[in-house]
Structure formats: C-alpha cells, structure tokens
C-alpha cells in the first residue's frame, strides 16, 4: 500500500513476553483497534535496517517503545535522523532507521519518539505491571487526538513529557 500524503506510521516495538518491554507493541495494538483514518500501524520485537524502506513511505513516523528510565508516564520528542555504520544489522535504534530512510530512499520523513515508562523487564510473562498500564493509558490519551489531526499536529506537539498526575 502506498500511503496518502497525510498519513502517519505508528511503529511500536519491544518484547511483549518480557513484562513492560511490551509497552510499544501494546500501544500499537490499542491504536490499531481504533482504525484511525490516515494512520498505519506496525509492530515488531525490535527495529531492523529493513524498516527504513517502510518508514520512507510516510511523511511522519512515531516510534513507540518502553523506557527503562525517564519521565513518567511518558516522553514524546522529535527524532533526528542518525547515520551510523555498525557491524550488526540485527537491531538498530529509531534514529538510525530514520537516517537510513533518508540516505537510502531520499525520504524526508519526520520522526518522533514516544517513550512509555516501564518498571519491570526481567520476568518472562506477557503482562504489563499496573504502573506501566497506567502510563500506557496516559500515552494513548495524549497520542490519539494528535493522530486524528495528522502530521501537522505531531509537529506542533513538539518536545514534551507528561508529568505524573
């Protein structure tokens, strides 16, 4: 599918089998169920260089992941593309995927990083902690209105963290 010019890609990543590490994929699942016009959703355990081809097709991308540290309940900030060569192509960070989309495909995709605060990552279970569930709900409450308005609203949201209420 070739997206329309007003579309946004939400890419959630993390391991849902490691407690709060599944916050990014949980966000993607929740947003996908809402079927917001102009929003495409993707999710995976980790980012890879191949994701640059997907990202390059959209005017804007939001990478959503669990945050081990940082503000509660979440942070949201613009993401600058990074050009980095490394010896492993198995896993890359969001800024590198954005940089590869620019370098390899000439994309001018605007990137954003949504870090949802998690607390427990050690157990092998597909269950978020209660605190992480609350942070996920706050992130959804923040993000959904922006997604409904499109890429311009994302740019206007700028760099922000929501303090715990």
Secondary structure as GFF3:
##gff-version 3
##sequence-region A 1 165
A	DSSP	beta_strand	8	13	.	.	.	ID=ss1
A	DSSP	three_ten_helix	19	22	.	.	.	ID=ss2
A	DSSP	alpha_helix	23	34	.	.	.	ID=ss3
A	DSSP	beta_strand	39	44	.	.	.	ID=ss4
A	DSSP	alpha_helix	51	55	.	.	.	ID=ss5
A	DSSP	beta_strand	60	67	.	.	.	ID=ss6
A	DSSP	beta_strand	74	79	.	.	.	ID=ss7
A	DSSP	alpha_helix	94	105	.	.	.	ID=ss8
A	DSSP	beta_strand	110	117	.	.	.	ID=ss9
A	DSSP	alpha_helix	130	149	.	.	.	ID=ss10
A	DSSP	alpha_helix	151	157	.	.	.	ID=ss11
A	DSSP	beta_strand	160	162	.	.	.	ID=ss12
###
